[in-house]
Amino acid sequence: MVGLQPTPQGPSLVLHPLSQPGAEPAVFAWKDVGWPEAWNERKPPPRVVVDLRDHGSLEIDAVAQWRAALAAAGDRPSVAQRMQTRWPVLLGVAAAAAVGLTLFYRYGTPWAATQLTRFVPLAWETSVAENVLQQMDAGTLKPSKLPRERQDQLKARFDALARQVPPGLQRYPGYRPPLSLEFRSGMGANAFALPGGKVVMTDGIVKAAADKGLTDDALVGVLAHEMGHVVQRHTTRMVVQQGVLSMGLGLALGDVSGVVSTGASVLTGLSYSRAHEREADCYAIALMAHAALPTAPMGQLLLAIAHEDDEDKDAQKKDGGKAPASGASTPASGASAPGSASQRRAAEDLASHPVWSLLSSHPDTVERATELERGHAPHCANN
């Protein structure tokens, strides 16, 4: 004879051996029983099987009486069981999970990454930057062909601007990376920042400014933008964000999280980089204003290069060819990457993604350039 008794943890199962009058019943606690789950409340199965682990199992034909006894003993179906038997509950939980994941991605991940980045040491960033630049130098990047005098002129402007950074523009108090400027060729008209303070400007963007008849204020504005990426630690935050996103989705989605979280990191990268580009724009606007320098030349340069890039892509499409990547560099497979395993992985991740650059491919380039020409943007008040 089978009996059910209520307990604080859940019903316990009691077996009374009828063949042994007077024998003590066997009592199984809630956690020691593999309780059968219901899949359809309207069409119960003809038999339920109760798993007693090492003690065998029970097969019960009186399913209706079994359910009634469970309910009388205080059994309450879990959310998972309700999802299995009721479509409204399943849809409600799915909707709540979707909203939760969306909020986690939209607000939780950037916030967590921003906070965790505070604990990343500058030495780690510097090592990663050296590894990334080494891999890129072994790939697309080539030594600069600018005359040494011209490089020294731009470095002097860069150093002077770096000395004028006001404390109010420091997102992370106490974070003072040594800002330095380097020149390369082989990537077209571009500029990008690496973690730890290193900014790289290509010969192409210097030539583009000269061809458009723009003053060096345009290039200084570009450098201010890249300083914004460094000071606000955008590259480090990107690495941390992807780790937080992968971990969060791993906890939420279980075994399938590997594929989903990797895809999510790639898909969300554009949105994250767009936000970072706007933050760097706001930083450049504020820094240039503090230094009494115009941002209009920077906006004009950005717009001109973006238009040329669009024209090149259109021409490539008409010719049936493929447009070369102007904002990314894939390192040579034989490039060495010294440092710890985590530093090498971070360097490979950064080198395999488009670098944080002024000319990242975003659909709002015209709007950004217009804001830079005006020297202000509505969203900058919130940064």
Number of C-alpha atoms within 10 A of each C-alpha: 8 13 16 21 17 16 13 8 11 17 24 21 22 16 14 16 14 10 7 9 8 9 10 10 16 11 15 15 14 17 11 14 17 13 13 10 16 16 15 13 11 7 8 13 13 10 12 18 14 17 16 15 10 7 8 8 13 12 11 15 13 11 15 13 11 16 14 11 16 20 15 14 18 16 18 13 14 10 12 12 16 19 18 16 18 13 11 11 16 17 12 12 15 13 12 12 13 12 12 13 17 12 12 17 20 14 11 18 20 20 14 16 20 21 14 15 19 17 8 13 11 17 12 17 22 19 20 29 24 19 25 27 20 20 25 20 20 18 17 17 22 15 13 17 12 17 8 9 9 11 17 12 11 20 17 13 15 21 13 12 20 17 9 12 19 12 10 8 17 15 15 15 10 9 15 13 17 12 18 16 17 15 20 21 21 18 21 20 23 25 29 24 28 27 28 27 22 21 22 20 25 24 22 19 22 22 14 19 23 15 9 13 11 16 12 17 18 24 25 23 27 29 27 27 28 29 28 27 29 26 22 23 25 26 22 25 24 22 17 22 27 21 17 21 24 22 15 19 21 17 11 13 13 10 10 11 18 15 11 14 21 15 12 17 20 12 11 15 15 14 13 17 21 17 12 21 24 20 21 27 30 27 25 27 29 21 24 22 14 13 14 9 16 19 29 20 25 29 25 20 24 27 21 16 19 20 14 11 18 11 12 14 16 13 14 14 12 10 9 9 10 11 13 12 11 17 20 20 24 19 21 14 9 9 14 13 19 14 15 12 10 11 20 18 15 22 25 18 13 25 22 16 14 19 20 24 24 23 21 21 16 14 9 11 19 17 13 19 23 18 19 25 21 14 20 17 17 8 10 15 8 7 11
